[in-house]
């Protein structure tokens, strides 16, 4: 007897409907799974067999074939356990009089028949809804995550027996609902605040500009000057995420299987800070079983790379294209997956190996050759990806006792005002912030007066800037003008923007 149930396969962060077909026929006892399954799916045979037997059902002693269609898509993950088990129970006649066409099934089975949480439930639920499937059954621990999707009935089951009783109508599972808006608004608060930062007015100014325009930033300073502390507080001055942005971030985190059971919606901007030993795959994504990397996990938030020169060279270079494009494309033989990675890149580094070059000659024992060798770990193309470069000097004693009235809320309001100006300016242009300006749009919205052109030309020649650095200066100048409420880029805005490229000359020349 032939039966069919629906499940989902993940392609990047998108869910595609998979039809799980079960055919039980006469012949020698056998259990085969076809349809391009990977190892985890093939192992489902033993989990499903034991789960069915230990749930007091009968596993058919006939030839059983499971087909996962379409066959050209590679099937990965343990979430096929439940749909395979349900398909077998339907095909063997142990579940009768049930129309499973309106259901999608996801879940990993234990040997006892209990359902365990799986990754990628949110994008799968979205995919099921888009395919006009009315109901989805998922593990109980994943139910709230799936319920974030409106327009589909979500049922959280604890075991295979719960699924059986629900489908037969003997003991229907209560539908899981989530007040998405209320939940979203409750979890927006941050545990840190910019008012906790002492001194470092120049860096705070630079980060304010970075937040207002979405600019990548490089901070160079001695150890203990507060680079990490400042970077950790950057998300607190970024505009609040919209619900659409939160859903997109949550999809990525769901695929990566890092969502909390109690907090299935990522409602504040991500802050990711990988260790400098991270590999290129860890940063940009991919691997044998393709997963999003740190740059994608920071989507709509901040990716902070501390001790920047200590990262492996291939890892740093691998980020060049994703930083520019705002997406990572992972190509493999069987599939091509795309992960969004539109985030702010903030990197911090010491000026030399010991960390005191250019600030305290008595403490720095590094030779000029040693300093240049250390700095040369950052290539010119990577350096050009940073719109803003700023130094972070050691905090003075008197600054530790100064009261800082610039809270994150105050700074965020200024950022919001600048972003509103940009959104209005770029309405219909398919961009929302200054950092996204390219080509014709850059020429259109970053025009310089005659006096500004003279200053720009002089800076370009004296500082030996690249064409990319030139465009970065224009973007930053545009943001500085927006913060000041100016319609055009003036001399003051341009001069300040140029000052944020001074590290090209002071350290990397």
C-alpha positions in Angstrom: 0.0 0.0 0.0 1.3 3.5 -0.9 1.0 6.6 1.3 2.3 10.1 1.1 3.0 12.8 3.8 4.6 16.2 3.6 7.8 17.5 5.2 10.4 20.2 4.5 14.0 20.4 3.2 16.1 23.4 3.9 17.9 25.3 1.1 19.9 28.0 2.8 17.3 29.6 5.1 14.3 28.7 2.9 12.0 25.7 3.4 11.0 23.6 0.4 8.2 21.0 0.6 9.3 17.4 0.5 6.9 14.5 -0.2 7.7 11.4 1.8 6.3 8.3 0.1 6.0 5.0 1.7 5.4 1.8 -0.2 4.9 -1.6 1.6 4.8 -4.6 -0.6 5.2 -8.4 -0.4 8.8 -9.7 -0.5 11.7 -10.3 1.8 11.8 -7.9 4.8 13.8 -4.8 3.9 13.8 -1.1 4.7 15.2 1.3 2.1 15.3 5.1 1.9 15.9 6.6 -1.5 15.8 10.2 -2.8 19.3 11.5 -2.2 19.4 11.1 1.6 22.6 11.9 3.6 23.9 9.8 6.4 21.7 11.3 9.1 18.6 10.5 7.0 19.8 6.9 6.3 20.3 6.4 10.0 16.6 7.2 10.4 15.9 3.6 9.5 17.0 2.3 12.9 15.5 5.1 14.9 12.1 4.8 13.1 12.1 1.0 13.4 12.7 1.1 17.1 10.4 4.0 17.8 7.5 2.3 16.1 8.1 -1.0 17.9 8.6 0.7 21.3 5.4 2.7 20.8 3.4 -0.5 20.6 2.9 -0.3 16.9 3.9 -3.0 14.5 6.8 -2.4 12.1 5.9 -4.2 8.8 7.8 -7.4 8.1 7.7 -6.8 4.4 9.6 -4.8 1.8 9.3 -1.2 2.8 10.6 1.6 0.5 10.7 5.3 1.5 11.1 7.8 -1.3 11.9 11.5 -0.5 10.8 13.6 -3.5 11.9 15.5 -5.4 14.9 13.3 -5.7 17.4 15.9 -7.0 17.4 17.8 -3.7 19.8 16.5 -1.1 18.0 15.6 2.1 19.8 16.4 5.4 18.9 16.3 9.0 17.0 14.2 11.5 13.7 15.9 11.1 12.6 13.3 8.5 12.1 10.7 11.3 8.6 11.7 12.1 7.2 11.9 8.5 8.8 8.6 7.6 7.2 6.9 10.7 3.8 8.5 10.0 4.0 7.4 6.3 4.8 3.8 7.4 1.9 3.8 9.8 -0.5 5.1 7.1 0.8 2.6 4.5 0.5 -0.4 6.9 -3.0 0.6 7.8 -2.3 1.3 11.4 -3.6 4.9 11.0 -6.9 4.8 9.1 -9.4 7.3 7.8 -6.9 10.2 8.0 -6.3 12.8 5.3 -2.6 13.7 5.8 -2.5 16.0 2.8 -3.2 19.0 5.0 -0.3 18.3 7.4 3.4 18.8 7.3 5.6 16.8 9.8 8.9 17.5 11.4 10.7 15.9 14.2 13.5 13.6 15.4 12.5 10.3 17.1 14.2 8.7 20.0 14.3 4.9 20.2 11.4 5.1 22.7 9.2 7.2 20.3 9.8 10.5 22.0 10.0 13.6 19.8 13.2 15.7 20.0 13.7 19.3 18.9 15.2 19.9 15.5 16.7 22.9 13.6 15.1 25.0 10.9 11.5 24.8 12.1 10.7 28.4 11.4 11.7 28.5 7.7 10.0 25.0 7.4 6.8 26.4 8.8 7.0 29.4 6.4 7.6 27.0 3.5 4.6 24.9 4.5 2.4 28.0 4.7 3.5 29.2 1.3 2.6 25.7 -0.1 -0.9 26.2 1.3 -0.5 23.5 3.9 -2.9 24.2 6.8 -1.3 22.3 9.7 2.1 21.4 10.9 3.1 18.9 13.6 6.5 19.6 15.2 8.3 18.5 18.5 6.8 20.2 21.6 10.0 22.2 22.2 9.8 23.7 18.7 6.1 24.6 18.8 6.5 28.2 19.9 9.1 28.8 17.1 6.7 27.4 14.5 3.8 29.4 15.9 5.6 32.7 15.0 4.2 32.0 11.5 0.6 33.3 11.1 -1.9 31.4 8.9 -0.9 27.9 9.8 -2.1 25.6 12.7 0.9 24.5 14.8 0.7 21.4 17.0 3.5 20.5 19.4 3.8 16.8 20.0 5.8 15.0 22.7 5.9 11.6 21.2 4.9 9.5 18.1 1.9 8.2 20.1 0.7 11.9 20.6 0.8 12.3 16.8 -1.2 9.1 16.3 -3.9 10.1 18.8 -4.1 13.5 17.2 -4.5 12.2 13.7 -7.1 9.6 14.6 -9.0 12.2 16.7 -8.7 10.2 20.0 -6.8 12.9 21.8 -6.3 16.0 19.7 -3.2 18.1 20.5 -4.0 21.7 21.6 -3.0 24.2 19.0 0.1 26.4 19.9 -0.3 30.1 19.6 2.1 33.0 20.2 1.3 36.7 20.6 4.2 37.7 18.3 3.9 41.5 18.7 3.8 41.3 22.5 6.6 38.8 22.6 8.6 40.9 20.2 8.2 44.1 22.3 9.0 42.4 25.6 12.5 41.3 24.6 14.0 44.5 23.1 16.0 45.6 26.2 19.8 45.4 26.4 21.8 44.7 29.4 24.5 47.3 28.6 24.5 51.0 27.9 26.8 53.6 26.3 26.6 55.7 29.4 28.9 53.1 31.1 31.8 54.1 28.8 34.2 56.5 30.3 36.2 58.9 28.0 36.8 57.8 24.4 34.7 60.7 23.0 36.3 60.3 19.5 35.5 56.6 19.3 31.9 57.2 20.5 31.5 59.8 17.9 32.9 57.4 15.2 30.5 54.7 16.3 27.6 57.1 16.3 28.3 57.9 12.7 28.8 54.2 11.9 25.4 53.4 13.4 23.7 56.2 11.6 24.9 55.1 8.2 25.6 51.4 8.7 29.4 51.8 8.2 32.1 49.2 8.9 34.6 50.4 11.5 38.1 49.6 12.5 39.3 50.6 16.0 43.0 50.6 16.8 44.2 51.1 20.3 46.3 49.9 23.2 45.1 47.0 25.4 42.5 48.1 28.0 41.4 51.2 26.2 37.9 50.0 25.9 37.6 48.8 22.3 35.6 45.7 23.2 33.4 47.5 25.6 32.5 50.1 22.9 31.8 47.5 20.3 29.6 45.5 22.6 27.4 48.6 23.1 27.1 49.4 19.4 23.9 47.4 18.9 22.2 49.4 21.7 22.3 52.6 19.5 21.2 50.9 16.3 17.5 51.4 15.3 15.2 48.8 16.8 14.6 45.8 14.5 11.3 45.6 12.6 9.3 42.4 13.0 10.3 41.5 9.4 14.0 41.9 10.2 13.5 39.8 13.4 11.9 37.0 11.5 14.7 36.9 9.0 17.4 36.8 11.7 15.4 34.1 13.6 15.3 32.0 10.4 19.1 32.1 10.3 19.5 31.3 13.9 17.0 28.5 13.6 18.9 26.9 10.7 22.1 27.2 12.9 20.2 25.5 15.8 21.1 28.2 18.3 17.6 29.4 19.3 16.5 29.2 22.9 13.4 27.1 23.7 12.1 29.9 25.9 13.0 32.7 23.5 12.2 31.5 19.9 12.3 35.0 18.4 15.4 37.1 18.1 14.1 40.5 18.9 17.2 42.5 19.4 20.1 43.1 17.0 22.6 40.3 17.1 26.2 40.8 18.3 28.6 38.1 17.3 32.2 38.0 18.5 34.0 34.8 17.2 37.4 33.9 18.6 40.4 34.7 16.4 41.1 31.0 15.9 37.8 30.7 13.9 38.2 29.1 10.4 37.0 30.6 7.1 34.1 28.2 7.1 33.1 29.3 10.7 33.1 32.9 9.6 31.4 32.8 6.2 29.5 29.5 6.4 29.5 26.3 4.4 31.0 23.0 5.3 30.0 19.4 4.5 26.5 20.0 5.8 26.1 23.7 4.8 25.4 26.0 7.8 25.4 29.8 8.1 28.6 31.3 9.4 29.2 34.1 12.0 28.8 36.8 9.4 25.3 35.5 8.6 24.5 35.0 12.3 25.2 38.7 12.7 22.8 39.6 10.0 21.0 42.9 10.8 23.4 43.4 13.7 27.1 43.6 14.5 30.0 41.2 13.7 32.9 42.1 16.0 36.3 40.7 15.3 38.6 41.4 18.2 42.4 40.9 17.8 41.8 41.3 14.1 45.3 40.6 12.8 45.3 37.3 14.7 42.6 35.9 12.5 43.8 33.5 9.9 44.6 35.3 6.6 42.3 33.0 4.5 39.5 33.6 7.0 39.8 37.4 6.7 40.1 37.3 2.9 37.0 35.1 2.6 34.9 37.9 4.1 35.8 40.4 1.4 33.0 39.6 -1.1 30.3 38.9 1.5 31.0 42.3 3.2 30.4 44.0 -0.1 27.4 42.0 -1.4 25.5 41.5 1.9 25.1 37.8 1.2 27.1 34.5 1.2 26.6 32.0 -1.7 27.8 28.5 -0.8 28.1 26.3 -3.9 28.3 22.5 -3.6 27.9 19.7 -6.1 24.3 18.9 -5.0 23.1 22.4 -4.1 23.8 26.1 -3.9 22.7 27.8 -0.7 22.5 31.5 -0.1 22.7 33.2 3.4 22.1 36.9 4.0 24.9 38.7 5.8 24.0 42.4 5.8 25.7 43.4 9.0 28.1 46.0 10.4 31.6 44.8 10.6 33.6 46.2 13.6 37.2 45.1 14.0 39.6 46.0 16.9 43.3 45.6 16.9 46.5 46.7 18.7 48.9 48.9 16.8 51.7 46.4 17.3 52.3 43.0 18.9 52.7 44.4 22.4 50.0 47.0 21.9 51.7 50.3 22.8 53.2 51.5 19.6 52.7 55.2 19.0 51.3 55.9 22.5 53.9 55.0 25.1 57.5 54.7 23.7 58.7 53.6 27.1 56.5 50.5 27.1 56.7 49.6 23.4 59.7 47.5 22.6 58.7 46.5 19.1 61.0 47.4 16.2 59.7 49.2 13.2 60.1 46.0 11.2 58.1 44.1 13.8 55.3 46.7 13.8 55.0 46.7 10.0 55.1 42.9 9.9 52.2 42.9 12.4 50.2 45.5 10.5 50.8 43.8 7.2 48.6 41.0 8.2 45.7 43.3 7.2 45.7 43.5 3.4 44.9 46.7 1.5 41.7 45.3 0.0 40.4 44.4 3.5 41.4 47.8 4.9 39.5 49.5 2.2 36.3 47.6 3.3 36.3 49.8 6.5 34.4 53.1 6.0 35.7 54.4 9.3 39.1 54.0 11.0 39.6 55.4 14.4 42.2 55.3 17.2 41.3 54.4 20.8 43.8 56.0 23.2 44.2 54.9 26.8 41.6 56.3 29.2 42.8 59.1 31.4 42.3 58.9 35.2 40.1 62.0 35.4 37.8 60.5 32.7 36.9 57.6 35.0 35.0 60.0 37.3 33.2 62.0 34.7 29.5 61.5 34.4 28.3 60.5 31.0 24.8 61.7 30.1 24.9 60.3 26.6 22.9 57.1 27.2 22.2 54.6 24.5 18.6 55.9 24.3 19.8 59.4 23.6 22.3 58.3 20.9 19.8 55.9 19.4 17.3 58.8 18.9 20.0 60.7 16.9 20.7 57.5 14.9 16.9 57.0 14.2 16.6 60.6 13.0 19.5 60.2 10.5 18.1 56.9 9.3 14.7 58.4 8.7 16.3 61.1 6.5 18.1 58.3 4.5 14.9 56.2 4.2 13.0 59.2 2.8 15.9 60.1 0.5 16.3 56.6 -0.9 12.6 55.8 -1.3 12.2 53.8 -4.5 16.0 53.2 -4.8 16.1 49.7 -3.2 18.5 50.9 -0.5 17.8 52.2 3.0 21.2 53.6 4.3 24.2 55.4 3.2 26.6 52.5 3.5 24.7 50.8 0.6 25.4 53.6 -1.9 27.0 52.5 -5.1 27.7 53.7 -8.6 25.2 56.1 -10.0 23.4 56.5 -6.7 26.7 57.6 -5.1 27.2 60.3 -7.7 23.5 61.4 -7.4 23.4 61.8 -3.6 27.0 62.6 -2.7 27.7 65.6 -4.9 30.5 67.8 -3.8 30.7 71.6 -4.2 33.8 73.2 -5.9 35.5 73.9 -2.5 34.8 70.3 -1.3 36.2 68.9 -4.5 39.5 70.8 -3.9 39.8 69.4 -0.4 39.0 65.9 -1.6 41.5 66.1 -4.4 44.3 67.2 -2.0 43.4 64.5 0.5 43.3 61.8 -2.2 46.8 62.7 -3.5 48.5 63.3 -0.1 47.1 60.2 1.6 47.5 58.0 -1.5 43.9 56.8 -1.3 42.3 54.1 -3.5 39.1 54.6 -5.5 37.3 52.5 -2.9 38.6 54.7 0.0 37.3 57.7 -2.0 33.8 56.3 -2.1 33.9 55.4 1.6 34.8 59.0 2.5 31.8 60.2 0.5 29.4 57.8 2.2 30.7 58.8 5.7 30.5 62.5 4.8 26.9 62.0 3.7 26.1 60.4 7.1 27.8 63.1 9.0 25.7 65.7 7.1 22.6 63.7 7.9 23.4 63.7 11.6 23.7 67.5 11.5 20.5 67.8 9.5 22.3 69.3 6.5 20.9 68.7 3.0 24.3 68.8 1.3 27.8 67.6 2.1 29.7 70.7 3.4 33.4 71.3 4.1 33.1 70.3 7.8 31.3 67.0 7.1 33.9 66.1 4.4 36.9 67.1 6.6 35.6 64.9 9.4 35.0 62.0 7.0 38.6 62.3 5.7 40.0 62.3 9.2 38.5 58.7 9.6 41.0 57.5 6.9 44.1 58.9 8.7 45.1 55.4 9.8 45.9 54.6 6.2 48.7 57.1 6.4 49.7 56.8 10.1 49.9 53.1 10.4 49.6 51.3 7.1 51.6 53.5 4.8 
